[in-house]
Amino acid sequence: MKKIGRTYKTVAKDVYLAALEEDWDRMIRACSGSSNMYVMSPVTVSEDTPLHLAVYSKKVQPLQTLLDIAKKNPMLGNPCTKKNAYGNTVLHEAVFAGNMEAVQHLLKFSPKEQGEFHPSMQLQTKNALGETPLYRAAACGKKEIVEHLAEQTGQIPGGKLLEDHRKRGDSKPILHAAIQGHHFGFVLNPFILSQTRLLRHLAHTFIPKHFRYNLNLQFIRKKESKMTLYFLMQTLL
């Protein structure tokens, strides 16, 4: 008797449950064999694909295997440009998950037969809010990932952060996003501190006076380092 292939609905359910239960081997099995055509299909109401969910493993697997499956099926398209309902690519999602291994792998991954696509192009891709992966990393307080993305070729031309990363679609500056999320470690990054004039302008333009005052008190009460106080004096006062 000929074996009937698994349906999209069955695969989607298996992938979703595998992610919920953090059973990453099960996710790989669900997208293998005759079901490999569904590796880039949406499996959640947010239109996340198995690739988007895979990064929440906090490791390079199962993303690495799923990308290899997608690579063998070039007709499915480029997995690095696949977006969910919020416009997030797999790299955006890996950043949000804080999965450095996945971020590093994605920036080295080259899909088969994708023309002039280069992995670095993912860095300038924006989601529905107009956020690049680097902007999203800053907003989420993923300091190590911010530094890693910023170190990639062409992201800080002439010592200044690329314009694509400075603001999102509603013009909210990257500094504002980091401070609003209370991710102060990010704003102490050397390449951010090097732009003192820009930060002072952004702080006074986009951060309400009462918030700057409260933020100052918060730092003083916590007795943060001299470097933090220096940053406050240079950018927020």
Rosetta blueprint (number, residue, H / E / L):
1 M L
2 K L
3 K L
4 I L
5 G L
6 R L
7 T L
8 Y H
9 K H
10 T H
11 V H
12 A H
13 K H
14 D H
15 V H
16 Y H
17 L H
18 A H
19 A H
20 L H
21 E L
22 E L
23 D L
24 W H
25 D H
26 R H
27 M H
28 I H
29 R H
30 A H
31 C L
32 S L
33 G H
34 S H
35 S H
36 N H
37 M H
38 Y H
39 V L
40 M L
41 S L
42 P L
43 V L
44 T L
45 V L
46 S L
47 E L
48 D L
49 T L
50 P H
51 L H
52 H H
53 L H
54 A H
55 V H
56 Y H
57 S H
58 K L
59 K L
60 V L
61 Q L
62 P L
63 L H
64 Q H
65 T H
66 L H
67 L H
68 D H
69 I H
70 A H
71 K H
72 K L
73 N L
74 P H
75 M H
76 L H
77 G L
78 N L
79 P L
80 C L
81 T L
82 K L
83 K L
84 N L
85 A L
86 Y L
87 G L
88 N L
89 T L
90 V H
91 L H
92 H H
93 E H
94 A H
95 V H
96 F H
97 A H
98 G L
99 N L
100 M H
101 E H
102 A H
103 V H
104 Q H
105 H H
106 L H
107 L L
108 K L
109 F L
110 S L
111 P L
112 K L
113 E L
114 Q L
115 G L
116 E L
117 F L
118 H L
119 P H
120 S H
121 M H
122 Q H
123 L H
124 Q H
125 T L
126 K L
127 N L
128 A L
129 L L
130 G L
131 E L
132 T L
133 P H
134 L H
135 Y H
136 R H
137 A H
138 A H
139 A H
140 C L
141 G L
142 K L
143 K H
144 E H
145 I H
146 V H
147 E H
148 H H
149 L H
150 A H
151 E L
152 Q L
153 T L
154 G L
155 Q L
156 I L
157 P H
158 G H
159 G H
160 K L
161 L L
162 L L
163 E H
164 D H
165 H H
166 R H
167 K E
168 R L
169 G L
170 D L
171 S L
172 K L
173 P E
174 I H
175 L H
176 H H
177 A H
178 A H
179 I H
180 Q H
181 G L
182 H L
183 H L
184 F H
185 G H
186 F H
187 V H
188 L L
189 N L
190 P H
191 F H
192 I H
193 L H
194 S L
195 Q L
196 T H
197 R H
198 L H
199 L H
200 R H
201 H H
202 L H
203 A H
204 H H
205 T H
206 F H
207 I L
208 P L
209 K H
210 H H
211 F H
212 R H
213 Y H
214 N H
215 L H
216 N H
217 L H
218 Q H
219 F H
220 I H
221 R H
222 K L
223 K L
224 E L
225 S L
226 K H
227 M H
228 T H
229 L H
230 Y H
231 F H
232 L H
233 M H
234 Q H
235 T H
236 L L
237 L L
